[in-house]
């Protein structure tokens, strides 16, 4: 199975690319979505994560600080089980290609898992216009 990494800055148009891949039936593994579902405060998985990584990963309100956890998890490939499970499920279904959507692909060192890598880029003026709600 080919794992294509997709990354890009805020308001770069990454969602447009993801929608194009989806329209062509290519499965998307959204690292943020996987983490969000698992890390809901008070769930059994949340408790396991806090037990495994300590309370230093928690924000004052008890929610998991995902950027801090991401730095820990993605720096240790053995602890990327959740993402691995999603990829394995798609592989078992016979998928030939999947898109791995990780906003901080390089910072999380996930670029080692994915070849090729698609970087969505837009000029600064367009990016700022999109962020403040201007026309695309």
C-alpha positions as CSV (number, residue, x, y, z in Angstrom):
1,X,0.0,0.0,0.0
2,X,1.2,3.5,-0.9
3,X,0.9,6.0,2.0
4,X,0.8,9.6,0.6
5,X,1.5,12.3,3.1
6,X,-0.5,15.5,2.8
7,X,0.4,18.6,4.7
8,X,0.1,22.4,4.3
9,X,-0.4,25.6,6.3
10,X,-3.6,27.0,7.5
11,X,-5.8,28.3,4.7
12,X,-3.5,26.8,2.1
13,X,-6.3,24.8,0.4
14,X,-5.5,21.4,1.9
15,X,-9.2,20.7,2.4
16,X,-9.8,21.2,-1.3
17,X,-7.1,18.6,-2.1
18,X,-8.6,16.2,0.5
19,X,-12.0,16.5,-1.1
20,X,-10.5,15.8,-4.5
21,X,-8.9,12.6,-3.2
22,X,-12.2,11.6,-1.5
23,X,-14.1,12.2,-4.8
24,X,-11.8,9.6,-6.4
25,X,-12.5,7.1,-3.7
26,X,-9.0,7.4,-2.0
27,X,-9.3,6.8,1.7
28,X,-8.1,9.6,4.1
29,X,-6.6,9.0,7.5
30,X,-6.9,12.2,9.4
31,X,-4.4,12.1,12.3
32,X,-6.2,14.9,14.1
33,X,-9.6,13.2,13.9
34,X,-8.2,9.9,15.1
35,X,-6.6,11.7,18.1
36,X,-9.7,13.8,18.8
37,X,-12.0,10.7,19.0
38,X,-9.7,8.8,21.3
39,X,-8.8,11.6,23.6
40,X,-12.2,12.8,24.8
41,X,-11.9,13.7,28.4
42,X,-13.0,11.0,30.8
43,X,-13.2,8.1,28.3
44,X,-11.3,4.9,29.0
45,X,-8.8,5.7,26.2
46,X,-8.2,9.2,27.7
47,X,-7.5,7.5,31.1
48,X,-5.0,5.1,29.4
49,X,-3.3,8.0,27.7
50,X,-3.0,10.0,30.9
51,X,-1.7,6.9,32.7
52,X,0.8,6.2,30.0
53,X,2.1,9.7,29.5
54,X,1.4,11.5,32.8
55,X,-0.6,14.5,33.8
56,X,1.9,16.8,32.2
57,X,0.0,16.3,28.9
58,X,-3.1,17.8,30.3
59,X,-4.4,21.4,30.0
60,X,-5.7,23.1,33.2
61,X,-9.3,22.0,32.2
62,X,-8.3,18.3,32.0
63,X,-8.3,18.1,28.3
64,X,-5.3,16.5,26.6
65,X,-2.9,19.1,25.2
66,X,-2.7,17.4,21.7
67,X,0.4,19.3,20.4
68,X,2.4,18.3,23.5
69,X,1.1,14.7,23.2
70,X,1.9,14.7,19.5
71,X,5.5,15.7,20.1
72,X,5.8,12.8,22.5
73,X,3.9,10.2,20.4
74,X,5.3,11.0,17.0
75,X,8.8,11.1,18.3
76,X,8.4,7.5,19.3
77,X,7.0,5.3,16.4
78,X,6.2,2.5,18.8
79,X,3.5,4.7,20.4
80,X,1.7,5.5,17.1
81,X,-0.6,2.5,17.5
82,X,-3.8,4.4,16.9
83,X,-2.7,5.7,13.5
84,X,-1.2,2.3,12.7
85,X,-4.5,0.6,13.4
86,X,-6.3,2.9,11.0
87,X,-3.8,2.3,8.3
88,X,-3.8,-1.4,8.9
89,X,-7.6,-1.5,8.6
90,X,-7.4,0.1,5.2
91,X,-4.6,-2.2,4.1
92,X,-6.7,-5.2,5.1
93,X,-9.6,-3.8,3.0
94,X,-7.3,-4.0,0.0
95,X,-6.6,-0.2,-0.4
96,X,-3.7,0.4,-2.7
97,X,-3.3,4.1,-1.8
98,X,-4.3,6.1,1.3
99,X,-3.8,9.8,2.1
100,X,-2.3,10.5,5.5
101,X,-3.5,13.9,6.6
102,X,-1.1,15.3,9.2
103,X,-0.9,19.1,9.5
104,X,2.6,19.0,11.1
105,X,3.9,16.0,9.0
106,X,7.5,17.0,9.1
107,X,7.5,18.2,12.7
108,X,5.9,14.9,13.8
109,X,8.5,13.0,11.7
110,X,5.6,11.3,9.9
111,X,7.4,12.1,6.6
112,X,9.3,8.8,7.2
113,X,6.1,6.9,6.8
114,X,4.8,8.5,3.6
115,X,6.1,8.6,0.1
116,X,5.3,10.7,-1.8
117,X,4.5,13.8,0.1
118,X,2.1,16.4,-1.2
119,X,2.6,19.9,0.3
120,X,-0.2,22.3,-0.4
121,X,1.2,25.9,-0.6
122,X,-0.4,29.2,-1.3
123,X,1.2,32.7,-1.4
124,X,1.0,34.7,1.8
125,X,-1.4,37.3,0.4
126,X,-4.0,34.7,-0.6
127,X,-3.5,32.8,2.7
128,X,-4.1,36.0,4.8
129,X,-7.2,36.9,2.6
130,X,-8.6,33.5,3.3
131,X,-8.0,33.7,7.0
132,X,-9.8,37.0,7.4
133,X,-12.7,35.8,5.3
134,X,-12.0,37.4,1.9
135,X,-12.7,35.9,-1.5
136,X,-10.7,32.9,-2.6
